[in-house]
Amino acid sequence: MNELLDKIYDHHTIEEKLYKWWESEDFFRPEKMKELGLIDKKSPKFCITIPLPNVTGILHLGHAITISLEDLMTRFERMNQKETLYIPGTDHAGIATQNVVERELLKQGIKRKELGREKFVEKVWEWKDQYHTRITKQSKRLGISSDWSRERFTLDKQLSHAVREAFYRLYQKGLIYRGEYMVNWCPGRCESAISDLEAISEEEQGNLWYIKYPITGKYWKKPKGEWGSGNWAEGATDFITVATTRPETLLGDSAIATTSKHKEYGKYIGKKAVLPAVGRKIPIITDPHVDPEFGTGAVKITPSHDPNDFEVGQRHKLEFINILDEKARILPEISERYANMDRYECREAILDDIKKEGLLVDIEPHLHAIAHCQRCNTIIEPRVSIQWFAKTTELAAAAVKSVKNRETIILPEREEHRFYLWMDNIHDWCISRQLWWGHRIPVWYCNNCNAEICPEPNIDHVDSCPECDSKNIEQEKDVLDTWFSSGLWPFSTLGWPNLKSPDYKRFYPTDTRETGYDILFFWVAKEMMLGIELTGTTPYKTVYLHGMIRDAKGQKISKSMENIEDYDPLKIIENVGADSLRYALISNSVPGLDTNVDPRNLDAAHRFCNKIWQATRFVLSNIKEDDVIKPFTNELTNQLSHSDKWILSRINRITKRITRYMTDYNYLKAAREIKNFFWNEFCDWFIEISKIRLYDPENNQSSIQKTVLLHVLETSLRLLHPIMPFITEKLWQSLPKGFTKGPSIMFSHWPQADEKLIDEELEENFVIVFDFIREIRSIKHDFGIPLKTKIPLQIETSNSDIFENGKRELIHLANIDSEKMIIAKKINPDKQSAKMILHGISAYIPLKGTIDLEREKIRLNKQLEKIDKQISKINKKLKSEFSKRAPKELIEQENEKLSGLELKKQQLYDQISILG
């Protein structure tokens, strides 16, 4: 006899223990399936690599949805006899990790620059060694079935070699170069170029300053006095006014742009304006960049400090003047007056001088987007600087072609448009970062002959210049953008550039990239561009994009939230378990749409876990030691009751439907479908029906009943396993061994629907029977008839087969007096009968002789009086000051209460009228 399960489902006692067992048995290694004889060399494969979390990261709900979905995919494919490999790993996360370590060192009074590069990098490695296991341990709590023997880190020796190989190939092909370009520059703690993803834009209230620039003419050629004296523009008669949010950058202006159609300023095109504070003459030009509706219709052009102005500067071959150093301070060579001032200090100083000179026309409040560094929250400075870049035009075209040719499919498909839009407007990718932690760019410079040396990938260090033999050389100080190494992730983790690597030969290209839609361009596009260029093929067949995780009201989850702990995945797992969290996330996740995490959904998922546990416990508790129970086969069909055939039809139909959902990546529907079946059909109906036979001492068919119960339960557990791995493994292991095959449910075969057992007519009949049972129970409740009281029932139908198939179930579950049950084509009911019409079938419950009619009238009238008082009270409340002061939600609640009471009142009138 099977050992009975604990009365209460407690995830604490099973999850950690099961994961350790899975690991100790090497179940996550793809080779294990071959060792168990489950697959052979000809079997199909499935490979997915984790979107690598930061090495210093902490598990958050973004990781949780990612791991839940990817592990679901992996477990589903494993159950379909594919050799599955799910590769885990972490990202060195250059700027993020350097910032974390730098902050920690500052707490000890140690500054990075004082420590020096070599010793600082040693400190970062120490930090990595101390903390990198944290995120992996937390991932394991979610049940991730990844092969930890293949865990990778982007600074591993093999992956570092892959980075050097990739750089070398692209460099030799002319796809990597060093040059000047506009970048996002963090002048704060980072002091580095950063990616667009690391520049977080926020709407902030600022100002538009309207400043007039004097125009040179016949009588005014240049300033008369010193800047700040009050008579700098004395004598000037013509001015052009611009609106700007950044008056301090006028020190780097190279032009003023307007349109030829401008009524006032069009005539100035081709003339020169004089730059306030500097005195430099700049041209007035026309350019399509100008928005005639913004400000005055004329804009200052600062090519070195604005992305749009940068393009204007290139089109018109304007001078590029950098006014700021790495810390965003004014360069002394730009202005002695404002030298070394912080940009915002300079703003105040220059505005004071502009006012003195009478050049400030107006100040207007203006809401605009300000980009902040994700790591240190410093306001980003657009800056032209010498950086390393990757040419992306050809790479992007190849990636676009792979999507258009359906070599790679993006889900949801609407994201393809966004992908094309980005790729068609792509700029060269800045791949250098002014950091110490990361892959140092493998280029050396000769100080003797100025040669630029990029050695072959197997050469770690260059001692002398190959051009002039000078030893006066030095390596590039910058490191590569983190996205460069992560862009190689799908193939570097499999052994590339070693094309003979067994993993590369077997598993590349991988099958799926699952990640958030927010990094489709920042990461996925880079993986595709680099993958196609370096391996000759797209790195995966499908890109599945999940949405962002938000709170119950759809708000972004942030650390400042009062109830932030409610959204801590580790706390959620501690409270309700990993299976509950996984189910709540998967059952509410639609590709490309944000997912709202409501604590109520987590509680509901936990109740579902408990339902599965208790249902299994019920089934196993009815298995006796001497029971001889055979696994279900179609040979037993002739011994089945109508309800047995119904549940078998339902489980096979559900299996067919869920399999289609899983194959089509419709995981929300799959999760909801299996829950609906298990709870509402298997538990609420079939288990209750089975008790009729199990508890009948004269029944000699209980073994068949137990066979069907076990078969449907075991099939349900397999359908649930990819979503809820822990509880399904525990319960599957508790089933009689004849009903399970293999050492673990993860290796059991995904259920296959048997079309022969699907009976649509029988299913429809039982829907009708169950609806009548519900309605009869409701009528009993309305008229105060105890549920266990047997009552007469009269059914009027021309198709008696409907109720003949489910007659036994109707009698037992609705407590019908079988001797007073009539099924006929025509019924002449008593006037005092409760009537129901369902599915076009009329049925009656004679009340005379069943209840005390007069007493019931008194009871119902008392209820009516009570409801009238409640209605009056709410109406009075809604007419008071409450409706003016109360929140909208509370007013809606009161109106809902009122509607419910009005409906109940009508129902009571109807019931009283039946009683006569």
N, C-alpha and C positions, 0 to 999 in steps of 0.2 A: 504494500500500500504506500502511496506517496505521502511524504511528510507534509502535514498541513502547514499552510502559510501563516505567518503572523496575522493576527486579527486586523491590525492597523498597518496601512502602507506607510513606511518610513524610508524615504530616499537616503537618509544618512547611513543606513545600515547596508545598502546595496551598491551605491554608485562607486565609491572609492575602491571597494573590494573587487567589484567586477572589472574596473579598469585595470587594476594591477594584474588580475588574472589574464585579461586579454593581452597585456604587454608581455607577461611572463611566457605565454604560449606563442609569441611572435605572430599573432593572428593578423596584424596589419601589414606584414611583409607580403608582397605579391607572390614570392616564391612559395609561401605556405600553402597556397591553393594547389600548386603542383605536387607538393609533398603529400598532401591529403588525397591526391588523385582526383581532385574536383575539376581540373582543367588540364590541357596539354599544350604543346607548342603551337598548335593550330588555333587555339582559343583566341577570341578577340581581346583587345586590351582597353583599359580606360586609365587615363592619367590626368591629374589636376595638380597644380602647384598653388600653395596658399598665397594670397596677397600678403606679402611679408610684413608683419608688424614690426614696429621699432624695437630694437634690442632692449631699450630701457622702458618699454611700454607697460601699461597696466590694462588688463582686460576691460573693455567698455562694450556697450551694446552694439556698436558698429562691428567689433570683432565677433560678438555673439551671433549676429545675423549671418555674417560671412561664414563662420565655422558651421553653423547649423545647416545652412543651405549646401555648402560644399560637402559636408559629411553625409548629408542625405543623398546627394548625387553619388558619392563614392559607395555607400552601402547598397544603394539600389543597383548600381552596376555590378557590384560584387555578387549580389544575389542572382544576377542574370548571367553568372558564370563567366564574367570577364576578369582577366588578370588586372587587378586594380592597384594603382600606385597613387597615393596622396602624399605629396612632398611637403613637409613642414620646414620652417626656417624663420630667420629674423633678418632685419635690415640694419646695417650699421648706422643709418639715419644721420648722416654727417652733421648738419647744422643743429638738429634737435639734440643729439647726444652731446655734442660739444658744448651746447648751452647748459645742459643739465650738469655736466661735470664742472664747467666753469663756475656755475652758481654755488655748487658744493665747495669748491676750493676757496671761493670768496668768503664763505662762512668761516673758513679756517685762516682767513687773512692772506691767502695766496692768490696772486694775480697771474693769469695765464702768460702774459708777455714776460713777466719777471722769471717765470719758471722755465721758459724756453720751449721750443717745439718738441724736441726729442723727449724730454721729461714729461711734458704735458700729455703727449700721445701715450706714454707709458701709464700715466694716471687713468687715461680713458680706457685702456685695455684692462686695467685692474677693475675699473667700474663695470665694464662689460662682463668680465669673468664672474663678478659678484652678483650681477642682476639679470643676466640673460636668461637664466632658467626660470625667472619669475613668470614671464609671459607664457612660457611653454607649460609650466605647471598649471597655470590658470586655464589654458586652452584644453588641457586634459580633463578638467572638471566638466567641460561641455560634452565630453565623449568623443572627441575627434579621433577618427580611426586612421591616423597618418603613420607612415613608417618612420619612426624616430631614428632608426639606424641610418637613414638617409637625410637627416636634418642638415640644413645648410645655413651658412652665415655669409653675408655678402663680402666680408673681408677674409674669408677662408682662403687658404693657399690656392686651391683649385679655381675658385671663383675669381680671385685676384688675377690669376693667369688669364682667365677668359676675358677679363676687362682689358688687360694689356693687348691681347690678341685682337679684340674688337677695335680698340683705339688704333692700333697699328694698321689694320686693314683699311679702316676708313680714312686714316691720314694718308696712306700711300695712294689711295684712290682720289685724293683731293676733296674728300667729303668733310674733313675736319681742317679748320684753319684758325689762325689767330688774327684778330682784327678789332676795330672799334665799332661799338653798337650801343643802342639804348638798352639798359637793363633795370630791373628793380634792385635798388641798392638799400640795404639796411645800414644806416649810420649809427645804430645803437651798439649793443653788445656784440652783435654778429659781425659787423664791419665786412659785409660780403654781399655779392650779388645773390639774389634768391629767386626761386621760381614763382610763377604766377600763383600756384597753389598755396605757396607760403605767404602770399600777400593778401590779407583779408580785408576786403572793402567794407566800410561801415558808413552809413549816412550820418553826417554831422552838420550842425549849424555853423556856418561861417559867414563871410562877407564878400561882396563884390566891391572892389575899390575902383572908382572911375578916375583915371589919371590922364591928363592931357599932355601930349608931347608937342613941343614947338616945331614948326615946319620952316625950313630955310627958304629964303626968298630974296628978292632984289634988295630989300632994306634990312634984312636980319640974316646974318650968315652963321653966327655962333654965339654962345653965351657971353654976356657982358661982365658978369661978376662971378665970384667964387660960389660953388655949390653950398647951400645952407645959409647964404648971406641975405637972402630975401630978394635979390635983384638978378638972379641967375638968368631968368628968361626975359629980363627987361627989354622992351622994344619989339618983342615978337608979336606978330599980329595974326598969324594963322596957326591953328592947332588941330590936332587929330586926337580924339579921346578914345581910350581903350578901357575895357572892363576886365579886371583880373582878380583871381582869388589868391595870387601869389606875387604881391608887389616887390618882394625882395629879389625875385629872379630877373627883374628888368635889367640888372647889372649884366646879364648875359644875353640880352635881346640882340637879334641880328636883323630884324625887319618888323614892319607892321603890315598886316594883310587886311584887305577889304575887298569889296566887289566893285566891278566897273559900273554897276547899276545903282550904287549907293548915291542918293540924291545930294548928300553933302560932301562925302569923302571920295567919290569916284574921280573927281577932277584932280585929286592929289596923287593918283597912281603914277609912278615914275619919278616922283619928287623924293626929297630926303627929309626925314625927321631927325631931330637931335635927341639923343637918349638922356633923360634926366639922370643926375648924379654922376654920369660918366662923360657926357659931352661928345660921345661918338656919333657920327652921322650914320643913319641906317635907312635902307630903301623902303618905300611904300609900294607894296606889290599887290597883285590880285591872285587869289588861289581858291579852288573849290572847297577847301577845308572850312572856309569862313561861313558861319551861320548868320545870315542877315538879321535873324530875329533875336540873336543873343547879344545882350549888352547894347553897344552902340552900333554894331555892325562892322566894327574894326577890332582886330585882336593883335596883341603883341606876339611875336614869334621868338621863342627861346629854344633853339634846336637841341641844346645839350641837357635840357631839364624838363622836357615834356614829350611824351611819345608821339603825339600828333604833330607837334612842331618839328620833331626830328625828321618826319617824312616830308614836311613842307621844306625844311632846310635842304634835304637831299634833292628835292625836285628843282629848287631854285639855286642850288649850289651856294648856299649861304655859309657864313662863318659859324663854326661850332665853338662856343666859348664856355668852358667849364668854370663855374664860379665857386664851387664848393670842394672841400677836401673830403677824406673818407669819413670824417665825423660830422659832416654837413656844416662846416664852418667856412666863412668867407675867406678865400685865398688872398693873401696880401698883394699879389701882383694884379689882382682884379680891382681892388680899391683899398687905398691906405686908410680912408676914413672909416670903413666898416671891417677892416682886416681882423680875422680870427673871431669875429662875432658868430655866435650860433645863428642858424638861418632865421629863427623866430625872434631873436634879439635884434637881428639886422632888420627884420620886417618892421618892428616898432620904430627903430632909429630912422630908417629910410622914409617911413610914412610921416614922421615928425618933420623931416627936411622937405618933403613934398608939400606939406601944408605951408611951411614957411615960404616956399617959393610960389604959392598960390596955384599949384598944379593939381591939387586934389579937388575934383569936381563934385563927387558924391560918394556916399557909402550906402550900400544896400544889403540887407540880410539875404543870405543865399544858402540853401540846403544842398550839399553836394557829397559825393562819395570820397572818402579818404582811405587809402590803403595803409594797413598796419602790418608790421612783421608778426607772423603767427607765433614766433618763438619769444620775442622780447617786447612786443607791442609798440615798438618804435614806429613812427610814421615813416613810410617808405619814401625814398627820394629817387625819382627817375633820373638816371645818370648815364651819360655816354662814357664808357671806359673800355680799355683794352682787355678783351676776354678771349677765351677759346669758344669756338662755335662749330656746330655741325650743320652742314647744308641739308635742308630738309625737303626741298622741292621734289627731287626725284624719289626720295624715300617715301614721302607722303603719297605721291602718285601711285606707287606700287601697292601701298596699303589700301588706298581707295579702290584700286583695280581688284584686289582680292575680295573686298566686300561686294562690289558690283557683280563679280563673277560667282558670288555665293560660295567662295572657298572658305570664307569666314562669315558666319551669320551673327548679327547683333540683335539681341533680344532685350527689351521689346524693339520691334522693327522701327518704331518712330524715332529711336535714338540714332538711326542711320543718317537722318537729315542733319542732326547736330554734328555728327562725325564728319560728314562731307563739308559742312559749312566751315568747321575748324580747319580741316585739312586743305581746303581750297584757299584759305586765307592765312596759311601758316607762315611764320617767319623763321629765320634760322634760329636754332636752339643754342642758347648760351649754356655750355656744359662745364664751365669753370666756376669754382667757388673759392673765396678767399678764406679758407679754413685750414686747420691742421689735421683734423680727423677725417680720414677717407682715403680714397684711391688717389695718390699723388699722380698728377699728370706725367706720363712717361716721356717727357721731352727735356733735353738739356740744351743750354745755350753756351756757345763759345764766346768768351769775352775778348778773344784775340781776333777772330775773323768773322764774328757775328753769325756763324752757322747755327742752324736750328736742327737738332739731332733727335730723331725718333727711332730708337733701336728696335731690333726684332724682339718679339714678345718673350723669348727665353733669356733675354739679357736684362738682368735686374738693375745693373748699374753701369754707367759710362765713365771711364777714367780719363779718356783723352779725345780730342776732336778728330774725327776721321778725315776732315778736310785739311787741317794744318798741323795736326799732332800736338797741339797745345793742350796742356793739362789745366789751363785756366778756364775751366768750365763749371757750370752750376745747373742744378736741376730746377725746373719750373716749381715755384713754391705753391701754386694753387692745387686744389684737389678737384676731382670730377664731381659734377652734380650727382647726388644720390640716385636720381632717376636714370642715370646712365647704367649703373650696375644692376639696378632693379629691372631695367629694360631688357637685360639679357637673361633674366630669371627663368623663363620657361625652358631654355636650352642649356644654360650654364650649370643648372642644378642636375642635369642629366649627363654631364661629362664633356660637353662641348668646350673647346674645339677638337677634342679627341673623337673623331667620327666612328672609331671602332669601339667606343665605350658601349658595353652591353645595354645600359639603360637608355643611352641616346638612340641606339639602333632599334630598341624594342618600343620605346615610349614616345619618341619625337616624330612628328609634332604631337603635342598634348591634345586633349580633347576639348577642354572647357576652361575659359577664364571667367571666374565669378568674382565680381567686385561691385563697388558702389558706382552709380552713374556719374558721380561728381569727378571721378578720375578717368573717365573714358579718354579724354585727350591727354591728361598729364601723364598717365601711365600706359593704358592699353594701347594707345596710338604709338607710343614709343616702342613698346614690345613688338608691335606689328612691323613698324618700320625697320627696326634693328633685326628682327627675326627673318624677315624676307630678304634683307640685304645680306646678312651673314650666313644664313643657312639655305637660302633659296626657296624657302616655303614659309607660309604663314604659321605662326607658332601654335595656333589652336583653331579648332573648327567652329566653336561657338563662344560668343561673348554674352554672358548673362549678367545683366545689371540690376542690382537691387536698389531700393530707394534709401533715403536717409531715415534714421530713427528719431522719432519725435515723441513728446509726452502725450498724455491722453487727450489734450486739447489741440494737438497739432503744433505746439510750440517747440522750438529748438531746445534740446536738452543742454543746459549749461551749468557750470559749477555754482553759479549764483542762485540757482533755484532753491526755494525753501525745502522742497521735498526731494532733493537730489538723491538721497539715499534710496529712495524707492526705485531708482533707475540704475543702481549699482548692480551689475550682473552677478558679482560674487555674493552679494547679500541676497539677491533673488534666488540664486542656486542654494544658498544656505537655508532660505525660508521654504521654498517650494520644490527645489530639485532642478537638475539640468533638463530632464525630460519635459517638465512643465514649461520652463523658459523656452526650450526649443519649439515645443508645440505652439505656444503663444506667438512666437515670432513668425514661424512658418505659416501658420493658419491666418495670418493677417498681412502677409507680404505679397505684393503684386509687383512684377518686374517693372522697374523704372518709376514706381510711385513710392512716396514716403510712407513709412509704417508708424502708426501711432501705438505706443505701448501703454496700455491701460492696466493698472494694477488689478482691475476686475477681471481682465482677460487671463492674467497669471493665476488668479484664484480659481477661475473656471477651468483652466488647464490642469491645475492640481486636483480639482474634483474629478476630472476625467481620469487622471492617473489612478485615483482611489477607486473609481468605478471599474476600471480594468482589473485592478487588484481584487476587488471584492467579487467580481463576476468569476474570475479564475478560481478564487477560493471556494465559491459555491460549487463550481463544477467539480473540483478536486475533492471537496468534502463528501460528494455523493459517489465517489469511486471506492468500493469496498475491497478488502484484501483478497477475497476469493473471486472477484469479478473477472470474467473473461471478456475483454473488450477488444474487438478487432478494429484496425484502422478502416476508415471508410473507403469502399470501392463501389463502382456502379453496379456490382452484382447484388448489392444490398437494397437496390431501388425498390424491389417488390415488397420489401418489409417496412417501407417508410409510411408514416402517416401523412395526411395532407399538409400539416404544419411543418413536418420535417422537409417535405418537398418544397414548401414555400421558403424556408430559411436557406435551403441549399440553392434555390433559384436566386434568392437575393444575394448571397455571398458570391456567387459566380458572376452575377450582373455587376456587382460592386467591384469585384476584382478586375473585370474587363474595363470598367470606367476609370478606376484609379490607375491602372496600368497606362491607359491612354493619357491621363493627366500627367503622370510622372514622365512619360516619354516626351510630352509636349512642354515640359517645364512649368506646368500649371500646378505648382505645389500647394498653393492655397486651397484650391478645389480638392486636391487629393486628401489633404489633411482634414478638411471639413467633411468630406464624403465618408471617410472611414469612421470619424467620430459619430456622425449622424447614424450610420448603420449600427455601430457597436452599441451605442447608448440607447437609441430609440427603437431599434428593431431586435437586436440580439438580446440586450438586457431587459428592456421594458416589456417586450412581447414574448420572445422565444423562451427565455429562461422561465418566465411566469407560466407559459404553456407547458414547458417540460416538467414542471412540478406536478402537473395533473397525472402524468404517467409515472414519474419517479416515486410519488407518495401514494400511489394506488396499490394496496397489497395484493390485489387480484391481477395486476398487470404483469404479464410475462415478457413484455417487450422493452423493459427498462434498459437492457444492454444496448439495444439499437438507439434508444434515446441518448444514452451516454456517448455512444460512438459519434452521433451527429453533433452533440454539444462539444465534444473534444475536437472534432474536425473543424467546425466553424470557429471555435476559439483559437485553435492553432493557426488556421489560415489568417484570422484577424491579426494575430500577433506578428505574423510575417509581413502583412501589409503595413503595420504600424512601425515595424522595426527601423527603417531608415529615418523616421521622424523622432522616435522615442526609443533609443537603443538600450538604455539601462533596464527599464521595467520590462521590456519585451524579452530581453535575454534572461532575466531572473525568472519570469513566469514560464517561458518556453522550456527552461531547464527543469521546471517542476512538473512538466507533463509526463505521462507514461511514455517510456522510451519507444514503444511501438509507433507512437504518433510523431516522433521527431527523428530527424536523420542528421548526422554530423555532430561535431564537437560543440558547435555554436550556431545560434540562429543566424549569425551574419553569413554563414556558408550554406544555409538552407536555400532551396530554390525559390525564387520569386513565384508566388501563386500564378497558375495558369487557369483561365476561365474555361469551364466545360460547357459548351453551347448546348449539349444534350440535356443538361440539368436546368437550363433557363426556361421557365414557363410563364410567359407574360400574362396569360389569362388567369392562372392561379394567383399570381401576385396581385392582380387587379381585384380579384375576389376577396383576398385577405385585407386589402385596403378598405374595402366596404365593410367587412366584418369588424375590423378594428375601429373604424369610425363610428359604427353603431354601438360598440362597447363603450367608447368614450362618451357618446351622447346619453346612453342609458345611465352611466355613472353620474353624469352631470344632472340629469333629471332627478335621480335619487337624492342628490345633494340639495337641489332646489326645493324638493318637497319633504325634506327631512327624513327620508327613508334610509336607514342604515345600509351601507354598502353590502353587508353580508346577508341582508334579508332577501330571500328569494321572491321574485315577482313574476307575474304573468307577462307574456309578450305576444303581440299579434303583428305579423309581418305580411304586407300585401305586395306580392311580386309575381310576375309570370315566369321568372327564372329561379326556381327553387334550388338549382345546383349551387348558386352562389353561397347560400347559407348551409347547404348540406355539407359542402367542403369544410366549412369552419363552424359547424353547429356545436361540436363539443367545446371548442374554444369560447364561443359566444355564451353558452350555458354556464361554463365554469367561471369565466372571467367577469361576466356581468351579473352573475348569480341570478340566473333565470330558472324559474320552476319548469323543468322539462315537461311535466305533465300538462302545464298550462301554456305551452308555447305552440303557437299556430303559424304555419307558413301556408298561405293560400293566395290564389289569384285575386280574390275579392274578400274584403273584410268589412263587416258592419260594426264599427266600434261603438262602445258606450259613449254617451255625451261627456261623461266625466272621465275622460282618458287624456293622458299626456301624449301629444302627437309629435312625431319627428319625421322629417323628409330629408333623406340623404341619398345622393346619387340617383335621384328620381324614384326612390323606393320609399313608400310610406310605412310607418310602424307605429304601434299604439301600446301604451301601458295603461291598462284599466286601473283606476285609482280607487274606485268603490270596492270596499272589502280589503284593500291593500293598506289604506291609511284611514284614520279618523278624520273625515272631511271637515267637520265643524271645528275641531281642534286645530287643524292645519290652517283654516281660514284665520282664526284668531292669531296664530303665530305669524302668518304672513302680514297681517294688518299691523301688528306691532313693529315688524321690520320696516313697513311702509312709513309709519309715524316717525321712527328713528331716522330714516333716510330723509324725510321732509325737513326735519330739524337741521340735519347736516347741510342740506341744500340751502336752507334759509341763512344759516351761519356764514357759508362761503359767499353767497350773494351780497350779504351785508358787508363782508370784509372787502370784496372787490369794488364796492361803491364808496368805500371810505378813503382816507388819505393813504392807505396801504398801496393802492394802485398807482399813486403818484410817486411814492418814495421807494418802494421795494424794487430790488433788482428784477430784470426781465425774466430771469430763470425762475424766480419764486412765483411771479405772477402766472407764468406758463404752467407751473406745477399745480397751482390752485385751479386754473381752468381745466386741467386734465382731470383733477379730482371731481370737479363739478360734472364734466361730461360722463365720467364713470358712474356717478351717482344717478344721473338722469337716466342712463341706460338701465341700471339696476331697478330703478323705480318702475320703468315700463315693463320690465320682465316680471316684477311682482304683480302688477296689474294683470298681465296675461295669465299668470299662474292662478290668481284669485278667480278670474273669469272661468277658467277650466273647472274649478271646484263648484261653480254654480251659486 
